[in-house]
Structure formats: structure tokens, C-alpha cells
Amino acid sequence: MNVGLLIPLIIYLLIMIGLGFYANRGSTDREGFLLAGRGLGAWVMSLSYAFSGMSSYVLVTFVGIVVVQGPSSFWILIGFNVGFTLAYLLIGRRIRNYSQLLGAVTYAEYYRKRVRQCGGAINLIVSIIIVLMMSVYVASQLIATGKTAQAIFGIPSWVAVLIAAVVVLVYCIAGGFKAVSLTDFIQGLLILIGMIITACILLSMRGGLGNVMQENIAIHPDWAHATYGKAGMAFIGTALGWITSGLSLIGRPHDTIRFFAIKNSGEIRKAYFSNMLALSIVYWMALVIAMAGNLFFPDLQDGELLFGQLVSTVLPPVIGGGIMVVFMGLMMSTIDSQLFSASSTFVNDVLNRFSKKDVKEKSDEQKEIRNIQICMVVVSILAIIIALAWKNSPVLRVTQYASAGMAGVFCAPLILSLYWKKLTGPGTVAGMICGFAAAVISMHTVYKIHSGWPVGVAILVGFVVTIVVSLVTKNPYEDEIAKELEQIKKEF
């Protein structure tokens, strides 16, 4: 085992745990633990939002896709640019204001208070889907960690899965949402610096970007085309597939909750620009890393293993240890958000509602926090079990399964709840159920055509069903909701 690679990683993991305990000082009450007191600034919020959504997908799945498709993979970046942009434009300011207006601190609580109908059904559906899909998403990150650690350190994948899960669990339990956001911010900075340095080193080792492109084109002639040699409907289908995949970013609970927590809606615009800058830097550097790395391992059968091979055999140990920290940052910044989102939703919107207990006293808040911490442990165990059971599955497929499921459930009802006064409880419930069903069916049908299409199908079905059912039912609170929709346009 290479100690030079291991030492930076151990130091980094200890720092993350320390940050969790540091954040604990401001997380002793309910809103402090769940939303960091609604006090996140633009920089912390934007990097936390960006990197909770990127995940180890960047250095494992995206790099693997580049190995197959070359520069045409930049359509994935375009898809994510579209997704993040629409999320900020369509929901950022409004969901931040509406959640405060309603006093909602979790996703399910927002839907319940906004629709004012079918509260029990909405709670149950939202909570079950969040816990289920978040567990699958966390599992995808643990699978990526296991694959990479096994390639680099030669340790069994299950050991890496357990270590990663325990470290994230410790700092989440210690510091709540503030710890999640703070560690995401620090990890985000490290990721940006590490990706740039690694890309530059690999380019220098292969004679610069021009030479990297020429050598790759000699191996893969289709790399000379931004369309990977495709034309007509085949190209349109591929491009639209990746762009559609980026729409899964709209409404995902672990991302959207950051809009709840930003200190005022005026910070949203500043957060957007720093978010997009971070996204573009990371994905373009990953593209360069993949293209340069492909020259070292042109015959690699599984592109998702390229990153691990680069770290273990090509990069100097000090640099390799640093980029391993970047990988862990991408993985942990996603896991912590998903773990926290699933646990807080389940406790607040299932356990508390089932017991018909409102959180009013300080002792009640402390009990709720303890319950959330226990739930984090349970969700972590579930994710570990899934990760070990699916350890040989492609990370792309597991990630897309979770993304399509969440997009089908949340995208349409969330957007409609912020703009349309006629949204009803039955419409919301029907749209969520049908959107999720469409996602599951699509993952076993249209996924074979393109991995991005299940997201689009699920979102489309969600919109159609939600609108149709809402039009044939009635919300008696329509006038009251109309006034709220006007109010949330203002700056809070």
C-alpha cells in the first residue's frame, strides 16, 4: 500500500470530522440543525449546492463516458448547465421565500403546507421516495468509492465503503446542516484547485492539449467530431438525451434544500454565477483528465476505473494523494447532503406526524435532532447494504436510477407549486406516483436507447398527470394561495 497516497487522505478525513464538531456550536436548535438558521451566504450556499450535485460521478462516470465518446461528452456539461440554470431561475428565489413564509424546514413539510390537501399522503410519498432514492444515490457514491479504493490501495471494496460511510456519518451527526454546508464549501475549494492542478500535470506529461487531441484522434478517429461521428436524428437524440438528463437537477431534495437555507433571496443571483463557474471548471478539467489519461491506458475495458489507474500508477504520490482527496470531496459532498435530507424528512414528516407531536419546546427539538441522528445511521446502513449488493454495477446506471426517480416525483409538482394557484392535493399525489412509476419503467425500456431519456419521460409524465388531475379537482384555498404567490415574488 502506498503510504504517500494514504497520508493526505487520512489528514483530510480527520479535518472533515473536526469541521463537523466545530459546526455543532450553531446547530443546537431545530432550525439551526435543519437549515443552519437560514443564514447561509451566497458563496457557501453556491459551492455546497454545486458539489452536492456533482458527486463522484465526475471522476468515475463522466471520465468513463469521455473514454468512450471523447470531446462529444461536453454535451453532458451543457445538460448540467441547463439544469442548474433552470433550477436557479425557476425555483431559487421563490422556494426560498415560500419556505420561510410557510415556516417549512423540510421538503415534505413545504408540499404539505403549500397544497393544504392530502397532507398524510403527500408526507408518506415524499418521505418514502426520499429515503429510498437517497439510499440508492448514496449507494452509487459508495460503489464508486469501493471501485476506486480497490484500484488504488488494493483493499477490498467493502472496507472502503464502510470507512467512507462512517466518516460522513460522524460529521453529519455532529454538526447538522451547517456541518454539511461548511464541509461542502471547503471540499468544493479543494476540488477546484485539485482538478486544475491534475489536468495541468497530465497535459504536461503528454505534451500539451494539442498533442493530446492528435494522439487520441489517431486512436479514435470519431474524437475529431463534437458529435462523435453521429449525424441527423442519431446526433439529436444523443444531445437531447444528455441535456434532458441535466433536468434531473431541478427539484432534487438534497440540492433544493439549500435554497431554503440561504439568508435572503437577494443572494440567489450571486450564488448562481459562482455555482456555474465551479461547475464549468470541474467538468472541463475532468474532460481534460480523461482525454490525457486515456493515452496512458488506451485498452482499458472499464472506463470507470481510469481515475483509479491514474492515481495509482501515473501521478506522483503527493499529487495522487491530493487528487484522491478531491475524489473523496466529490463523493462526501453528495453523500452528506442526501443522508441529511432523507433523515430529516423522515423524522419530521413521518415520525412526528404519525405521533401527532408538534415540535414546540426545547426538549422536543433536542429529541427530534436525536431521532434524525438515529435515522442517519439507519439510512447509512441501508445504503451500505445496497452498495455491497450492487458493487459490480456501473455507477452511471445506479446514479441515473435515483436521479430519474427523484425527477419524476419532485420536478413537476415543485415548479407548479411556485407558479400555479390551481395545484391541488390529489393532483400533487397523482403526479408524484405516476412520475415515479414512469421513471422506473423508463429505466428498463428507454434507458437502453439513452441513459438520459428516463429523466425526461418521468418529468413529462409528472407534469401531464399533475395538471390534468388538478384541473378536474378543486383546492378550496385557491384565493389564499394566489396571494402567497404574489408575495413570494418580493425579496425576503
N, C-alpha and C positions, 0 to 999 in steps of 0.2 A: 504493500500500500504506500502511495506517495505522500509522505508527511507534508511536503511543501504545498500540496493541494489541500490537505486536510486542515492545517492550522488556521488559515484565513477563514475557512468555513465555520470552525468551532468558535472563533472570536466573534464572528458575525452573529451566530445563533445566540450567544450569550448576551450580546448587546441588545438584540431584539427582545429577549426576555426582560432585560433591565428596563427597557423603554416601557414595557407593559406595566411594571410595578411603579414606574415614575408617573405614568398616566393615571394610576389609581387614585391619586390625590384629588382629581376633579371628577371622579366617577362614583361618588358615594350615594347620590340620589337617583331617582328613576330617569329623569330627563338627561342628567349628566351621564349615566351609564349607557342609555339607549341612543342619545343623539349628541353627546358631547356638549350638552347645554345649549344646543343650536348656536354654537359660537365658532364654527369653522370659518377660517379665512379663505380667500379665493385660491391662494397657492396650495395650501394643504388640501382643500377640497378637490381641486382640479387634478392634482397628481394622484391623490387617493382614488378618485373616480377613474382616471385613465388606467392605472395599473391594477385596479381590482378587476378591470375588464380584459386586460391583455393576457395575463396568466402565462404559464409555461408553454402555452400554445405557440408563442412567438419563436422560442428557440428549439422546440421539438417538432410541432406540427407544421408551422409555417416554413421552417427551414427544410423539412421533409418535402413539402409541396414544391419549393423552389428547386430542389434537386431533380424533380420530375419535370417541372414546367418552365424553369428558368425565369427570365425577366418578366414574362407574362403574368407572373404571380402578383405583380403590383396591383392587379385588379382587386385583390383581397384588401389591400390598403385603401383603395378607392371605396370599397364597400364599407369599411370601418369608418372612413371619413364621413361618408353619407350618414351612417348610423349615429355617430356621435353628434354630428351637426343637427340632425333632426331631433335628437334627444334634448339638446340644449334649447333649440328654437321652439319646439312644440310643448315640452313639459317642464323645462328647468324652472323658470320664474313662477309659473302657475302652480306647480305642485309644491314648491317651497312655501308660497303664500297660503295655499289652500290647506296644507297640512297644519300650519300654525293656526289658521282661522278655526279649524275643526278640533284642534288640540290632539291631533293624531301623531303617534310616535312610532307606529309600525305600519306596514303595508296593508295588512288586513283591516286594521282599525281605520285607515283612511277610506277604504272602499265602503266599509260598513257605515261610517258616519256621513259619507258623501251621498250614498244611494238612499239610505234610510229605509230600505226594504230588504227582506230576505237576509237579515243580519246573520242568523245562525248558519245558513247555507253558504254564504259568502265566506264567513270565518273558516268553516270546515274546508271548503275547496281551496282557498288561498293558502291556508296553513299546511294542508296535506301536500299540495303541489310544491310549495316552497321547500318543505322538509325533504320530500322525495327527490326533486330535481337538484336541489343544492347538494344532497348527499351524492348524487351521481356526478355532479360537476366537481365536487371536492375529490371524489374518487379518480376522476380523469387527471387531476393535478398530481395525485399520489402515484398513479400509474406512470406518469411522465417522470416523476422523481425516482421511482424504482428503476425504470429503464436506464436513466442517465447515471444514477449512482452505481448501478451494477457494471456499466460500461467503463466508468472512470475508476472506481475504487475496488471493483471485483467483489463487492459484498452482495449477499442475497438481496433481492429487491424488497422482500418483506421487511428487512431491517431498516432500509432507507424510508420505507412507507411509515413505519412506526415512529422513527425519530422525527420526521417532518411533521407528522400529525401531533405529536406530543409538544413540540416547541411552539407551534402555532396555538395550540390549545392553552398552554400556560399563559402566554401574554394576553390572549383574549379574555380569559377568566380574570386575570389580574386587573386589567385596565378598561375593559368595556370598549365602547365605540371610539372613545378618544384614543385608546391604545391602537386600535385598528387603523384609524386615520393617520396617527402620528407615525407608526411604523411603515405604513404605505408611502407616506411622504418621504421618509428617509430612504426607504428602499427604492423609490422612484428616482431620486437623485443618483443613487449608486448605479441603477440600471442605465440611466442616460450616459453617465461617464464611462461605465464599463463597456457598453455596446460600441461607443465611438472608438475607444482605445483598441478594442479587439478587432474591429473592422479595419482600422488603420494598420495594425500589426500584420494581419493576414494579407492585406493588399501589398504591403512592402515585401513580404516573403514571396509573393507571386509576381512581382514586377509591375505593380500598379493596376488600376482599374481597366485600362485599355487592354493590357496583356491578358488579364483575367477573362475578359469578354472574348478575345480572339481564341484563346485556348479552349474555352468552353464551347464556342461555336464550332470549332474543329471536331469536338467530340459529339456535340448535339447541334446539328445544323438548324433545327427549329428554334434554337435560342436566339437566332438573328431576328426573329419577328416578335413584336409585342403581343401578337395574337397566338403565339406558339404554333404557327403554321396553319391555323384554322381560319376559315372564311365563311361568309354568309350566316346562315342560321346556327351553325355549329359554334361560331365565334360569339354571336349574340347570346346564345344560350349559356355559354360559359361565363361571359362577362356579367350578364344579368344574375346568374347564379351566385357569384361572389358578392355582387352588390346587394342582392336580396339577403344574403347571409349576414351582412352588416346591420340589417334592420333588427336583428335579434337584440341589439344594444338598447333598443327603445323599450323602456319599461321593466328591465330586469331588476328584481328587488334589491340585490346587493349593490347595484350601481345607483339606482334611483334614490335610495335612502339617503345618499349624500346631499341631494337637493333639499331634503327635509332639514339637514343639519347646518347648512351654510348660514352665516349670521344675518345676512339680509339679501333680498333678491337683487339688489344692485351689484352684488359681487359675481353674479352669474356670467355676465359678459366677459369680465376679466378671467374668470375660470375657464371659459371656453377656449380662448386663444392659447393659454398655457397648456391646456389639455391637448389641443390639436398639434401644437409644436412637439410635445413629448411623444405623442402617437407617431407622428411622421418620422421623427428621428429614430425611434426604436425600430420601426418596421423597415425603413430604408437601410439601416445598419444591419439588420437581420438578413436582408436580401443580399447585401454585400458579403456578409459572413458565409452565407450558404453557397454563393457562387464561387468564392475563393476556396472555401472548404471542400467543395465538390472536386476540385483539381487534385486534392490530396487523396481522396477516396472515390475515384470515378466509378468503381464497380460495387459500391455499397448497395446491398439489396434492400435494406430498410432505411429510408431517408431520415426517419425519426431518430436514428442512432448517430447521425452525423455530428451533432453538437458534442455528444459524449466522446466520440473518437477524436475530435479536435482538441478537447481539453486534456485528454489522457495521453495523446501521442504527438501532438504538433506544437501546441503552445508551451512556452517556458512555464515551469511550475508556479512561479509567482503570479504570472498573468493568468494561468489556468485556474489558480485558486481564486483570483479576483473575479473571473467570468463565471465561476461556479457560484460565487456569492450573488452575482447578477441573476443567474438562473433561479436560485433559491428565493431571491426577492420577487421575481415574477410569479413564482408558484405560491409563495406565502401571502403576497398581497391580494391574491384572489381567494385563497382558502379562508383567510381570516374574515373577509367580508361575507362570504357565503355561510360560514359557520355561525357568525353572529346574526345574520339576517334570519336564518332558519330557526335558531333557538329563541330569539326574542319574539318572533312572530308566534311560534307555537305556545310559548308560555303566556304571552299577553292575550292572545286571541283564541286559545283553546282551553288551557288550564284555568285561567282567570274567569273566562266566560262560562265554562262548564260549572265551576264552583259558584258562579254568580257573585263573585267578590270583586268589588272596586278597590283599586289601589289608592288609598286616601292618606293613611297615617305613615309616618316614617318607618315604623316596623313593617308595614305592608310592603313598602318599597324595597326594604332590605330582603324580605322574603322573596319578592319577585326576582330580584337580582340573583339570589342564591338558586332559584329554580332555573333561571336562564343559564347559569353556570353549569348546573347539572345536565341540562338539555344539551349544552355544547359537548359534553362528554359523550352523551348518547349518540348524537349525530356523528361525532368523530368516529365512534366505534362502528356505526353503520357504514360510513364512507370507507373505513379501512377494510371491512368485510367485502364490500363491492370491489374495491381496488385489487384485493388479493384474488378474488374470483375472476376478475377480468384483466389480470395483469398482462396477458398476451394480446389484448385487443388494441387496435390502433387508437391513439389518443384523439385523433380527429373525429372518429365515429362517436366515441363516448361524449366528447365535448358538444358535438352537434346535436346529439340526442337531448342533452339537457337544455341547450340553447333553444332548440325548436319547441320543446315543451313549455318553457317559460314564455317564449314569444307568443305562442298560441293562447296562453291563458291571460297574459297581462297587457300586451300591447294595445289591442283594440279597446278594451274597457277603460284603460287609463287615459288614453287620448280623448275618448268620448266623454269621460267624466270631467275633463277640464274645459270642454267647449260646448257640450250639448246638454241642454236642460232636460230633454226628454228621456235621458237614460234612466232605465228602471231596474229594480232589483231582479225580476225574472229575466230581463234582457242580459244583465251582467252575468247571472248564473249560467244561463244557456250559452252565452258567448264563450265563457271560460271553459265549460265542459266540452263543447264542440271544437273549440280551438285546440284544446289538449288532445282530443281524440284524433283530430286531423294531423297533428304533429306526429303522433305515434304511428298512424297508418302511413304517413308520408315517409317516415324513416325506413319503412320496409318496402316502399314502392319507388317513389320519385327520387329517393336518395341515390338509387342506382344510376340515375341519369346525371345528377349533380348533387354534391353534398349540401349545397346552399338552398336548394329548392324547397325542402320541408319547412324551412322558416317562413318563406313567402306564402306557401299554401296554408300554413297554420294561421298566420296573421290575417289573410284574406277571409278565411272561414270565420275567424273570430269577429271581424268587422261585420260581415253579412248577417250572421246569426244574431249578434248583439243589437244591431239596428232594427232588423225585422221584428224580433220579439219585443223590443222596446216600443215600437210603433203600434203594436197590437195590444199592449198593456198600458197601464196608467200609473204615473207617480203622483200622489196627492201633494207632494212637497215641491212641485214644479216651480211655482212662483217664488218660493223661498230660495230655491237653488239658483234661479235666474239672477236674483240679487247678489248671491255669493259669487257667481261667475263674473259679474261686473266688478265686484270688489277686489277680486284677486288679480285683476289687470294692473292694479296700482302697486307701487313699491312698498313693501313691508320693511 
